């Protein structure tokens, strides 16, 4: 499970998986001459940042086993809906990268029910989920000294997609990323959502479409968001571009809409002491467990790691 690459759906439904040979399709990074027209048309048709739709929601970092389990079930439900993964008896979708001490699962929940989720995986000794298919596209960023984290496992239950909960999860993600000293977010998206991420969210494509074995061969396109550069470009586009919805102000201003729980320190106690991950741990060899133990020790969570092993019934 260590490859663990996920397709981010951008808050809408992913397309049905199809095979796509590497480099057969590429997208114009400039977005075409009519990008402003498309941007205005899309913003006029949808209310991406309608705070009235998120009244009663809480946006937070999952810090209980119950929240992580609920988030994994949301991902499983959405991926199964489009045939991206095989059925699982526990109806959950977790990967090796979820177990890492600095990974963070973000959730949007109403009352006790999780409706939307994404996961942030900071770069480190185990790399990122998208390294398996796009490591060659990440290498130049690492060489430049970029502090990377991948956005993965983004999913919203079908009946709640109209609320665009993922926009508020992204806003929270930006706060947490800055706390962690990140410079860039990277992610792999379905080709159906390329224009949304490029034209509206102002992400930068960093490579061609390739197939994902981990999600039934569905196609994905790698993108990057350099935090400071994207915010600067957002200021130019949305503050100087006479747009109907100002996404720059949304992402750079104080929180509005729903409630938010922002951790004061990214080094908060991880919620990975969850029996949901026990099967992953039991599948690892001694060398992998030792390396993972080192990652927890470096992150200051050595005692948590031992309790985690106890949950999984592993004696070391």
C-alpha positions in Angstrom: 0.0 0.0 0.0 3.0 2.3 0.2 2.5 3.7 -3.3 -0.9 4.9 -2.1 -1.5 7.4 -5.0 -4.9 9.0 -4.8 -7.0 11.0 -7.3 -8.2 14.3 -5.9 -11.6 15.0 -7.3 -11.8 18.7 -6.6 -15.1 18.4 -4.8 -16.9 17.0 -7.9 -17.4 13.4 -9.1 -14.3 11.7 -10.6 -14.7 10.3 -14.1 -14.9 6.5 -14.6 -11.4 5.0 -14.8 -9.8 4.7 -18.2 -6.3 3.8 -19.3 -4.1 6.6 -20.5 -0.6 6.2 -21.9 2.1 8.5 -20.4 2.5 11.8 -22.2 -0.2 11.3 -24.7 -2.1 14.3 -23.4 -0.8 17.6 -22.1 -2.5 20.8 -21.1 -1.6 24.3 -22.1 -0.2 25.8 -18.8 -1.3 29.3 -19.9 -4.9 28.1 -20.0 -5.6 29.4 -23.5 -6.5 32.9 -24.6 -10.0 32.8 -23.2 -9.0 31.9 -19.6 -10.5 35.0 -18.1 -13.8 34.4 -19.9 -13.9 30.8 -18.7 -13.0 32.0 -15.2 -15.8 34.6 -15.1 -18.3 32.1 -16.6 -17.5 29.4 -14.0 -17.6 31.8 -11.1 -21.0 33.2 -12.3 -22.5 29.7 -12.5 -21.4 28.4 -9.1 -21.2 29.7 -5.6 -17.9 28.2 -4.5 -17.7 30.2 -1.3 -21.3 30.6 -0.2 -20.9 30.7 3.6 -24.7 30.1 4.0 -24.1 26.5 2.8 -21.7 25.6 5.6 -23.6 26.9 8.5 -23.4 24.2 11.3 -20.3 22.6 9.9 -17.0 22.2 11.9 -13.8 22.1 9.9 -10.9 20.6 11.8 -7.9 18.2 12.0 -9.2 14.8 12.9 -7.9 14.0 16.4 -9.9 10.9 17.3 -10.0 7.4 15.9 -13.7 7.8 15.3 -13.1 10.9 13.0 -10.3 9.1 11.1 -12.5 6.0 10.6 -15.4 8.2 9.4 -13.1 10.1 7.0 -11.7 6.8 5.6 -15.3 5.6 5.0 -16.1 8.8 3.1 -13.1 8.2 0.8 -14.0 4.5 0.4 -17.6 5.4 -0.5 -16.6 7.9 -3.1 -13.9 5.8 -4.7 -16.2 2.8 -4.8 -18.9 4.9 -6.4 -16.7 5.2 -9.5 -14.9 1.9 -9.4 -11.6 3.3 -8.4 -10.8 0.7 -5.7 -12.0 -2.9 -5.0 -14.5 -3.6 -2.3 -13.2 -3.9 1.3 -14.9 -5.7 4.2 -14.3 -2.8 6.6 -15.4 -0.2 4.0 -12.5 2.1 4.7 -9.7 3.5 2.5 -6.4 4.1 4.2 -2.8 3.9 3.0 0.7 3.6 4.4 1.1 7.4 4.3 -1.8 7.9 6.6 0.2 6.1 9.3 3.1 8.6 9.2 3.4 10.8 12.3 3.1 14.2 10.5 0.2 13.3 8.2 -3.0 15.1 9.0 -6.5 14.1 8.1 -8.8 17.2 7.8 -12.6 16.8 8.1 -15.8 18.8 7.6 -18.4 17.5 9.9 -21.9 18.4 11.0 -22.8 17.2 14.5 -20.9 13.9 14.7 -21.1 13.0 10.9 -18.1 13.6 8.6 -19.2 14.7 5.1 -15.9 15.7 3.5 -12.2 15.0 4.0 -8.7 15.4 2.7 -5.3 14.3 3.9 -2.1 16.3 4.0 1.1 14.2 3.8 4.3 16.2 4.3 7.5 15.1 2.5 10.0 13.0 4.4 12.0 9.8 4.5 9.1 7.8 3.0 8.4 10.3 0.2 5.0 11.2 -1.1 2.1 9.0 -2.4 2.5 10.4 -5.9 6.3 9.6 -6.0 5.5 6.2 -7.5 4.1 7.7 -10.7 5.5 11.3 -10.6 8.7 11.2 -8.7 10.6 12.6 -11.7 8.3 15.7 -11.5 8.9 16.2 -7.7 12.7 15.8 -8.0 13.3 19.3 -9.4 11.2 20.9 -6.7 13.1 19.1 -4.0 16.4 20.1 -5.6 15.3 23.7 -5.3 14.7 23.2 -1.6 10.9 23.2 -1.7 9.1 22.0 1.4 6.4 19.8 0.0 3.2 18.2 1.2 0.8 16.2 -0.9 -3.0 16.7 -0.8 -4.5 13.3 -1.1 -7.7 11.4 -0.3 -10.0 14.3 -1.0 -13.6 13.2 -1.1 -17.1 14.5 -0.4 -20.2 12.5 0.0 -22.5 13.0 -3.1 -25.4 14.5 -1.2 -23.1 17.3 0.2 -21.1 18.2 -2.9 -23.2 21.3 -3.7 -21.9 22.9 -0.5 -18.3 22.9 -1.8 -16.9 21.9 1.6 -13.6 21.2 0.0 -13.0 24.9 -0.4 -13.1 25.4 3.3 -10.9 22.4 3.9 -8.4 24.0 1.5 -8.6 27.2 3.5 -7.8 25.3 6.7 -5.1 23.4 4.9 -3.4 26.6 3.9 -3.2 27.7 7.6 -1.8 24.3 8.7 0.7 24.3 5.8 2.1 27.6 6.8 2.3 26.6 10.4 4.4 23.6 9.2 6.8 25.8 7.2 5.6 24.3 3.8 6.3 26.2 0.6 4.4 24.0 -1.8 1.4 21.7 -2.0 1.4 19.0 -4.8 -1.5 16.8 -5.8 -2.7 14.6 -8.7 -6.1 15.4 -10.1 -8.5 13.8 -12.6 -8.2 15.4 -16.1 -11.8 16.4 -15.8 -10.9 19.0 -13.2 -7.7 20.4 -14.8 -9.3 23.7 -15.8 -10.8 24.2 -12.4 -7.5 23.8 -10.6 -5.6 25.8 -13.3 -8.0 28.6 -14.0 -9.8 29.2 -10.7 -7.4 27.9 -8.0 -4.3 28.9 -10.1 -2.4 25.7 -9.5 0.5 24.9 -11.9 0.7 21.7 -14.0 4.1 20.0 -13.5 3.8 17.0 -15.8 1.8 15.0 -18.3 -1.2 12.8 -17.6 -0.3 9.3 -16.5 -2.2 6.2 -15.4 -2.6 5.1 -11.8 -2.3 1.4 -11.0 -3.4 2.1 -7.4 -6.8 3.4 -8.6 -7.6 0.9 -11.4 -5.6 2.7 -14.0 -7.5 5.9 -13.8 -5.7 8.9 -15.3 -4.2 11.7 -13.3 -2.4 15.0 -13.9 0.2 16.3 -11.5 -0.2 19.9 -10.1 1.7 22.2 -7.8 0.6 25.1 -5.6 3.5 27.3 -4.5 1.8 29.0 -1.6 3.3 32.5 -1.9 3.3 32.7 -5.7 -0.3 31.4 -5.9 -1.5 34.0 -3.4 0.3 36.7 -5.3 -1.3 35.6 -8.6 -4.6 35.3 -6.8 -4.4 39.0 -5.7 -3.7 40.0 -9.3 -6.5 37.9 -10.8 -9.3 38.3 -8.2 -8.6 41.8 -6.8 -7.7 43.4 -10.1 -9.7 41.3 -12.4 -13.3 42.3 -11.6 -14.4 38.8 -10.7 -17.8 37.9 -9.2 -16.3 35.8 -6.5 -13.0 36.9 -4.8 -11.2 33.7 -4.1 -8.1 35.6 -3.0 -9.9 37.3 -0.2 -11.5 34.0 0.8 -8.2 32.3 1.2 -6.3 35.2 2.8 -8.9 36.7 5.1 -10.0 35.5 8.6 -12.4 32.5 8.7 -16.0 33.1 7.7 -18.7 30.4 7.4 -19.1 27.5 9.7 -16.8 26.9 12.6 -13.1 26.1 12.5 -10.7 24.4 14.9 -7.2 25.5 14.0 -4.4 23.6 15.9 -2.0 26.0 17.6 0.9 23.8 16.7 1.3 21.4 13.8 3.2 19.1 16.2 0.0 18.2 18.0 -0.4 14.7 19.2 -1.2 12.5 16.2 -4.4 10.7 16.0 -2.8 7.7 14.4 -3.3 5.5 17.5 -6.2 4.1 15.6 -6.9 0.4 15.2 -7.9 1.2 11.6 -4.1 1.2 10.8 -3.2 -2.0 12.6 -3.5 -4.1 9.4 -1.1 -1.8 7.6 1.5 -2.1 10.5 1.2 -5.8 10.6 2.0 -6.0 6.9 5.3 -4.2 7.3 8.7 -6.0 7.6 11.1 -5.4 10.5 13.2 -2.9 8.5 10.1 -0.8 7.6 8.9 -0.9 11.2 12.3 0.3 12.4 12.3 3.2 9.9 8.8 4.1 10.9 9.8 4.0 14.5 12.6 6.5 13.7 10.1 8.8 12.0 7.9 8.9 15.1 11.0 9.4 17.3 12.2 12.4 15.2 8.7 13.9 15.3 8.7 13.6 19.1 6.0 10.9 19.3 8.0 8.0 20.6 5.6 7.1 23.4 2.7 7.3 21.0 4.5 4.9 18.6 4.8 2.3 21.4 1.1 2.6 22.2 0.4 2.3 18.4 2.3 -1.0 18.3 0.4 -2.2 21.3 -2.9 -1.5 19.5 -1.6 -3.5 16.5 -0.4 -6.4 18.8 3.2 -6.0 17.6 6.0 -6.9 20.0 9.4 -5.3 19.4 
